Amino acid sequence: MLKEITALLQKEMLLEWRQRYALGGIFLYVITTVFICFLSFKSVIETNTWNALFWIIILFASVNASAKSFLQESRGRMLYYYTLCSPQAFLLSKIMYNALLMLVLSLLCFAFYCLFMSNAVENLGLFGLIVVLGSAGISSLLTMISAIASKANNNFTIMAILAFPIIMPLLITIIHLSKNVIDGTDFSYNLKYFSVLFSLDVIVVILSYILFPYLWKD
């Protein structure tokens, strides 16, 4: 399975490189959104607003990035993958690639946030851990929803409808935890929230790992 995942990851990167305009569009969305926020406020904003805007940008960028995971795959190509690899390896490669892409988008957004709207984070280490866990959780969830929505005709609309209620617990945990870190609260106080966030990530990956083979057979 490890060889299959490695080969599929290389395939994802190669396809992304061939379709650089899509990736460039997502990066442009992140940069322009941060710049528009800067033009709107033109001053140092409150930490709550800073935190909310940051994760709103990340959420919509992740939806655009993860939606194409399965929506761009044709039925013939999926049948070809069916003969080459296991469904678990195929799904894990999609999740890993989207998590890596999400992490890059998050770091890019944070860099431009610091450039235009100042740095409101006191503990960069803990905030970086939140970004890593949040990127993994959001990308895993949206990847599985993209797989489900690909079976429908109006698939992007279905993905948006399915994603909103399911992603809310994860997003609320991320926002609450990042707010505590921005305010400078101690790690011991936030340990329970980190545990919840990590548990949600693990649950999403396990459920996707179990349920995806049924979609794969269809």
Phi, psi and omega in degrees: 000325180298320178295321179296316180297317179298315180295319180291324176296318177297321177297317180297316180294321179294317178295321179295323179292326178287335179246056185295337181297324179293315178295319177297325178296321178293316178299319180295323178299315181297313183294313182293324179295317177297319181293323177295321176298320178297316179292331182286322184266315179056025178197174178291125183262166179293154183296323179297318178293318177303313182294316182296315180296322181299312184282336173295316178297315181297319182298310182290327175294321180291325177298315179294324182284320184277338183299324183281000181303310180248337183292336180271353181275124178282165181295322179294320179292321177297322177295324177293318176297326181300328181275350186255324189219170178278154179297326180296316179295321180296314180293315182297324178294321177296316181296315181296319180293316180294325177295318178295318178295318178297321179295318178296317178297319180295316179295321177296316178297318180294321179298315179288331174299314179294327182289316186262326190237019178069166181259116181264001185266128177274317182253095183292329180296311179293322179294323176297322177295321177297318180297318180295310181293321179294318178297318180295316182292313181296316181294321179297315181294314182290330177295316178293320178295323176297322178295320179292315183292336181294342179277352180259162181285308179270067197290323182292322177295318178298320180296318179296320181292318181288325187289323189300305182289331184283325186277347185301313179302319179294317182292321178297318178297317181296314182295317181295319181291316180294327176297317178298319180292320178297323179286350176089021179291157185289154181296323180299326178290325183270000184300320181295325178288323174298322178296318178295316180296315179296320180296319178297319177299314181295318181297317180298315181295318180295314179297320177296319180297323182281319189274333186298323178304331178289322174292323181299319181291331179288000000 
